[in-house]
Amino acid sequence: MTLLSIFLMTPDPSGKGSSSFSLIFLGLMILVFWLFMIRPQAKKAKQQKEQINNLQKGDKIVTIAGIHGTINKINDDGTTLQLEVSPGSYLKIEKSTISMEWTNNINKPAATTDAK
């Protein structure tokens, strides 16, 4: 079987074992696709859902629109919260609009720099 026929998935002219090799190759492609694309995305989505469910009053967050604020109240409906963007100014936002990447960046401890 030539390398070209493997990539083009054309049957081998001799007809020896080409169908079984094609099935194995297809199975390996599906496995690689699952390992490198589907599994990491599902893991990240699960982690984001856990992090959103663990939010509490007083946490600093950033929305996907770039709005910075502090959680003032988590509403009873469970999907929205009240965000204080400046003293006395509140916004009602959906929990799904919180950017976990940006929120984690603003909550990181500041790196210390040595001034010499």
PLY file of the C-alpha trace (Angstrom):
ply
format ascii 1.0
element vertex 116
property float x
property float y
property float z
element edge 115
property int vertex1
property int vertex2
end_header
0.00 0.00 0.00
1.47 3.31 -1.00
1.57 6.39 1.21
-0.58 8.31 -1.25
-3.34 5.69 -1.14
-3.30 5.83 2.67
-3.94 9.58 2.73
-6.45 9.53 -0.08
-8.13 6.45 1.41
-8.26 4.78 -1.96
-8.23 1.02 -2.10
-4.95 -0.71 -2.76
-4.82 -2.03 -6.34
-3.80 -5.46 -5.08
-6.89 -5.58 -2.84
-5.03 -7.08 0.13
-6.30 -5.87 3.52
-7.15 -2.33 2.47
-10.56 -2.28 4.15
-9.27 -3.40 7.55
-6.44 -0.87 7.42
-8.90 1.87 6.50
-11.06 1.04 9.50
-8.06 1.07 11.84
-6.84 4.36 10.39
-10.31 5.90 10.77
-10.49 4.71 14.38
-7.09 6.24 15.13
-8.15 9.55 13.58
-11.27 9.64 15.76
-9.21 8.83 18.86
-6.71 11.62 18.14
-9.55 14.07 17.47
-11.17 13.17 20.79
-7.89 13.39 22.76
-6.79 16.74 21.39
-10.06 18.61 20.77
-13.16 17.30 22.53
-11.68 16.19 25.87
-9.82 19.47 26.68
-12.86 21.58 25.80
-15.14 19.49 28.02
-12.63 19.72 30.86
-12.40 23.51 30.53
-16.21 23.88 30.41
-16.56 21.77 33.57
-13.91 23.86 35.36
-15.61 27.12 34.32
-19.01 25.86 35.53
-17.53 24.93 38.93
-15.84 28.30 39.24
-19.04 30.20 38.39
-21.03 28.16 40.93
-18.45 28.96 43.63
-18.74 32.75 43.28
-19.63 34.66 46.43
-20.52 38.18 47.50
-17.43 40.40 47.45
-15.59 38.54 44.66
-14.03 40.73 41.99
-14.93 39.70 38.45
-14.60 40.80 34.83
-17.30 40.18 32.23
-16.61 39.13 28.65
-17.50 42.71 27.68
-14.65 43.97 29.88
-16.76 45.37 32.72
-14.93 45.16 36.06
-16.87 44.98 39.30
-17.53 43.34 42.64
-20.38 40.91 43.26
-22.92 42.62 45.52
-25.67 39.98 45.48
-26.38 36.61 43.89
-30.03 36.67 42.83
-32.52 33.97 43.79
-33.01 32.79 40.21
-29.47 31.36 40.30
-28.47 32.58 36.86
-28.02 36.30 37.51
-26.13 38.44 39.96
-25.86 42.06 40.94
-22.51 43.64 40.10
-21.28 46.83 41.73
-19.20 48.67 39.12
-18.65 51.82 41.19
-19.90 52.85 44.63
-23.69 52.96 44.38
-23.85 51.79 40.72
-25.20 48.28 40.16
-25.72 46.12 37.09
-27.72 42.92 36.80
-25.74 40.43 34.70
-25.96 36.79 33.70
-23.42 34.45 35.31
-22.58 33.11 31.87
-21.10 36.49 30.88
-18.24 36.21 33.38
-14.81 35.75 31.80
-12.92 33.19 33.88
-9.58 34.00 32.23
-9.77 37.74 32.95
-11.26 37.20 36.40
-8.40 34.88 37.33
-5.89 37.45 36.06
-7.20 40.28 38.24
-7.39 38.05 41.31
-3.78 36.85 41.03
-1.48 38.13 43.73
0.68 40.97 42.42
4.20 39.93 41.53
6.82 41.55 43.72
9.62 43.39 42.00
12.96 44.09 43.60
14.01 47.71 43.19
17.80 47.91 43.21
0 1
1 2
2 3
3 4
4 5
5 6
6 7
7 8
8 9
9 10
10 11
11 12
12 13
13 14
14 15
15 16
16 17
17 18
18 19
19 20
20 21
21 22
22 23
23 24
24 25
25 26
26 27
27 28
28 29
29 30
30 31
31 32
32 33
33 34
34 35
35 36
36 37
37 38
38 39
39 40
40 41
41 42
42 43
43 44
44 45
45 46
46 47
47 48
48 49
49 50
50 51
51 52
52 53
53 54
54 55
55 56
56 57
57 58
58 59
59 60
60 61
61 62
62 63
63 64
64 65
65 66
66 67
67 68
68 69
69 70
70 71
71 72
72 73
73 74
74 75
75 76
76 77
77 78
78 79
79 80
80 81
81 82
82 83
83 84
84 85
85 86
86 87
87 88
88 89
89 90
90 91
91 92
92 93
93 94
94 95
95 96
96 97
97 98
98 99
99 100
100 101
101 102
102 103
103 104
104 105
105 106
106 107
107 108
108 109
109 110
110 111
111 112
112 113
113 114
114 115
